[in-house]
């Protein structure tokens, strides 16, 4: 069994700036990708959230096209096909670890320019997270788009299976929107397994406004279909986390 190298990132809204980061896929350029992803997200926020001139938009378009033209000739990154199998071949994250499955993961990958500012960590068998949504996630004025809320729940729940060292796919997701989720204000998520019925596990989660003890603004329940190590070609599974 392999224990992956724990790295560190400076931007942690919980204030624990030296929290070790557990990666499902190691990335020696994690810090650089994190910085670039955050910079592009900042640019996108400014572009759609400010009154800009046509000249400024033309300048941004020219710069972005030129930058893309420089990067596109590079060798494509091939997505590894053993993502689920790694649940059984690498050691699970340690308690307190910050969680990143891979750097460019949708929703939570710090190097993904269209991801959210979302930080997740292990707390026992619970996954906790904090996100601050900006204008890129705005639907009704000042409020986070419901689809962004749903996708964030799905992502946070998926990390529960990493903590559980178990491979699974989302089979069903139900979200209840109880109150507005405001942009610009931190939202705290938590998720954990609440039922194991054979191959179908239920994960429940809540989102709270402003603090870990704030009012619940949304809650979710998901059914995850477990994939055995044998079906993934793994003969020796990692121990119970």
C-alpha positions as CSV (number, residue, x, y, z in Angstrom):
1,X,0.0,0.0,0.0
2,X,1.3,3.5,-0.9
3,X,1.0,6.6,1.3
4,X,1.2,9.7,-0.8
5,X,3.4,12.6,-0.1
6,X,1.6,15.2,2.0
7,X,2.2,18.7,0.6
8,X,1.0,22.1,1.8
9,X,-0.9,25.1,0.4
10,X,-1.0,28.5,2.0
11,X,-4.6,29.5,1.2
12,X,-6.8,27.9,3.8
13,X,-9.8,29.9,5.0
14,X,-10.0,27.9,8.2
15,X,-6.9,29.6,9.4
16,X,-4.8,26.4,9.5
17,X,-2.3,27.5,7.0
18,X,0.0,24.5,7.5
19,X,-2.6,21.8,7.0
20,X,-1.1,18.8,5.2
21,X,-2.7,18.2,1.8
22,X,-3.7,14.6,0.8
23,X,-3.7,14.1,-2.9
24,X,-5.1,11.0,-4.7
25,X,-2.8,12.0,-7.6
26,X,0.5,13.6,-6.6
27,X,1.3,16.9,-8.4
28,X,4.8,18.4,-8.1
29,X,3.4,21.6,-9.6
30,X,0.5,21.9,-7.2
31,X,1.5,25.2,-5.7
32,X,2.1,26.8,-9.2
33,X,-1.2,25.4,-10.5
34,X,-3.0,26.6,-7.4
35,X,-1.6,30.1,-7.9
36,X,-2.5,30.2,-11.7
37,X,-6.0,28.8,-11.1
38,X,-6.7,31.4,-8.5
39,X,-5.3,34.2,-10.7
40,X,-7.5,33.2,-13.6
41,X,-10.6,32.9,-11.3
42,X,-9.8,36.4,-10.0
43,X,-9.7,37.8,-13.5
44,X,-13.0,36.1,-14.4
45,X,-14.6,37.6,-11.3
46,X,-13.4,41.0,-12.2
47,X,-14.4,40.7,-15.8
48,X,-18.0,39.9,-15.1
49,X,-18.4,41.8,-11.8
50,X,-17.2,45.2,-12.9
51,X,-18.2,47.8,-15.4
52,X,-15.4,47.4,-18.0
53,X,-14.8,49.1,-21.3
54,X,-14.9,47.5,-24.7
55,X,-11.2,48.2,-25.1
56,X,-10.4,46.4,-21.8
57,X,-12.4,43.4,-23.0
58,X,-10.6,43.4,-26.3
59,X,-7.3,43.4,-24.5
60,X,-8.3,40.5,-22.3
61,X,-9.5,38.5,-25.3
62,X,-6.3,39.1,-27.2
63,X,-4.1,38.2,-24.2
64,X,-6.2,35.0,-23.5
65,X,-6.1,33.9,-27.1
66,X,-2.3,34.4,-27.2
67,X,-1.8,32.6,-23.9
68,X,-3.9,29.7,-25.1
69,X,-2.0,29.5,-28.4
70,X,1.3,29.1,-26.4
71,X,-0.1,26.3,-24.2
72,X,-2.1,24.3,-26.8
73,X,1.0,22.8,-28.5
74,X,2.2,21.2,-25.3
75,X,1.6,17.5,-24.8
76,X,-2.0,16.7,-23.6
77,X,-2.4,15.5,-20.0
78,X,-3.9,12.0,-20.1
79,X,-6.4,11.3,-17.3
80,X,-5.3,8.2,-15.4
81,X,-7.9,5.4,-15.5
82,X,-7.2,4.0,-12.0
83,X,-8.9,6.7,-10.0
84,X,-11.5,4.5,-8.3
85,X,-8.9,1.6,-7.9
86,X,-6.7,4.0,-5.9
87,X,-9.3,3.9,-3.1
88,X,-8.0,0.4,-2.4
89,X,-4.3,0.8,-3.2
90,X,-3.3,4.0,-1.4
91,X,-3.6,4.8,2.3
92,X,-6.6,7.0,3.2
93,X,-6.0,10.6,4.3
94,X,-5.1,11.1,7.9
95,X,-7.4,13.0,10.3
96,X,-7.1,16.7,9.7
97,X,-5.6,16.4,6.2
98,X,-6.8,18.8,3.5
99,X,-8.4,16.8,0.7
100,X,-7.7,17.2,-3.0
101,X,-8.3,14.3,-5.3
102,X,-6.5,15.8,-8.3
103,X,-5.4,19.3,-9.0
104,X,-7.8,20.1,-11.9
105,X,-10.9,18.4,-10.5
106,X,-14.1,20.2,-11.3
107,X,-15.6,22.1,-8.4
108,X,-12.7,21.7,-5.9
109,X,-9.5,21.4,-8.0
110,X,-7.4,24.4,-7.0
111,X,-5.7,24.4,-10.4
112,X,-8.9,24.4,-12.3
113,X,-9.9,28.0,-13.4
114,X,-13.6,27.2,-13.3
115,X,-13.5,25.5,-9.9
116,X,-14.9,27.1,-6.7
117,X,-12.8,28.5,-3.8
118,X,-13.5,25.3,-1.9
119,X,-11.3,23.8,0.9
120,X,-12.1,20.4,2.3
121,X,-10.6,18.4,5.1
122,X,-11.1,15.2,7.1
123,X,-12.6,15.4,10.6
124,X,-12.8,11.8,11.8
125,X,-15.1,10.1,9.3
126,X,-16.7,13.4,8.4
127,X,-15.7,15.6,5.5
128,X,-15.9,19.3,6.3
129,X,-15.5,22.1,3.8
130,X,-15.7,25.9,3.5
131,X,-16.5,27.8,0.3
132,X,-16.9,31.4,-0.5
133,X,-18.8,31.8,-3.7
134,X,-18.3,34.8,-5.9
135,X,-20.0,36.4,-8.9
136,X,-19.1,33.4,-11.1
137,X,-21.7,31.4,-9.1
138,X,-24.4,34.1,-8.9
139,X,-27.9,33.5,-10.3
140,X,-30.6,35.6,-8.6
141,X,-28.9,38.8,-7.4
142,X,-26.6,38.1,-4.5
143,X,-27.5,34.4,-4.4
144,X,-25.6,31.2,-5.4
145,X,-27.0,29.3,-8.3
146,X,-28.8,26.2,-7.2
147,X,-26.9,24.0,-9.6
148,X,-23.6,25.2,-8.1
149,X,-25.0,24.3,-4.7
150,X,-25.9,20.8,-5.9
151,X,-22.6,20.3,-7.6
152,X,-20.7,21.3,-4.4
153,X,-22.7,18.9,-2.3
154,X,-21.9,16.1,-4.8
155,X,-18.2,17.0,-4.7
156,X,-18.1,17.1,-0.9
157,X,-19.9,13.8,-0.6
158,X,-17.5,12.2,-3.1
159,X,-14.6,13.0,-0.7
160,X,-16.4,11.0,2.0
161,X,-15.7,7.9,-0.1
162,X,-12.0,8.9,-0.2
163,X,-12.0,9.1,3.6
164,X,-13.9,5.7,3.7
165,X,-11.3,4.2,1.4
166,X,-14.1,2.9,-0.7
167,X,-14.8,3.2,-4.5
168,X,-18.3,4.4,-5.4
169,X,-20.3,6.4,-7.9
170,X,-23.1,8.8,-7.3
171,X,-26.4,7.1,-8.0
172,X,-28.8,9.7,-6.7
173,X,-28.6,13.2,-5.2
174,X,-31.4,15.1,-3.5
175,X,-30.9,18.7,-2.4
176,X,-33.3,20.8,-0.3
177,X,-32.9,24.5,-0.6
178,X,-34.0,26.0,2.8
179,X,-32.7,29.6,2.6
180,X,-30.7,31.8,0.3
181,X,-27.0,31.0,0.0
182,X,-25.3,34.4,-0.4
183,X,-22.3,35.1,-2.5
184,X,-19.3,36.6,-0.8
185,X,-20.1,35.0,2.5
186,X,-18.4,31.7,3.7
187,X,-20.6,28.6,3.6
188,X,-19.6,25.6,5.7
189,X,-20.4,22.0,4.5
190,X,-20.2,18.7,6.3
191,X,-20.9,15.2,5.0
192,X,-20.7,11.7,6.3
193,X,-22.1,8.2,5.7
194,X,-25.4,7.6,7.5
195,X,-26.4,4.2,6.2
196,X,-24.8,1.2,4.5
197,X,-27.3,-1.0,2.8
198,X,-25.2,-3.5,0.9
199,X,-23.7,-1.8,-2.1
200,X,-25.7,1.3,-1.7
201,X,-24.4,3.8,0.9
202,X,-26.3,6.9,1.9
203,X,-24.4,10.1,2.6
204,X,-26.1,13.1,4.2
205,X,-24.8,16.7,4.2
206,X,-25.6,20.2,5.3
207,X,-24.5,23.7,4.3
208,X,-24.4,26.4,7.0
209,X,-24.2,30.1,6.5
210,X,-21.3,32.1,7.9
211,X,-19.8,29.7,10.4
212,X,-19.8,25.9,11.2
213,X,-22.6,26.5,13.7
214,X,-24.6,28.9,11.4
215,X,-28.1,28.4,10.1
216,X,-28.6,25.5,7.7
217,X,-29.3,27.0,4.3
218,X,-29.3,23.8,2.4
219,X,-29.1,20.0,3.0
220,X,-28.6,17.0,0.8
221,X,-28.8,13.3,0.7
222,X,-27.0,11.1,-1.8
223,X,-27.0,7.4,-2.6
224,X,-23.6,6.0,-3.7
225,X,-23.1,2.7,-5.4
226,X,-20.1,0.9,-4.1
227,X,-17.7,-0.8,-6.5
228,X,-15.8,-3.7,-5.0
229,X,-12.0,-3.9,-5.3
230,X,-12.3,-7.2,-7.2
231,X,-14.4,-5.4,-9.9
232,X,-11.6,-2.9,-10.2
233,X,-8.9,-5.6,-10.5
234,X,-7.5,-5.0,-7.0
235,X,-6.7,-8.0,-5.0
236,X,-5.5,-6.3,-1.8
237,X,-7.5,-3.5,-0.3
238,X,-6.2,-0.9,2.1
239,X,-7.2,-1.3,5.8
240,X,-10.2,0.4,7.3
241,X,-9.4,4.1,7.7
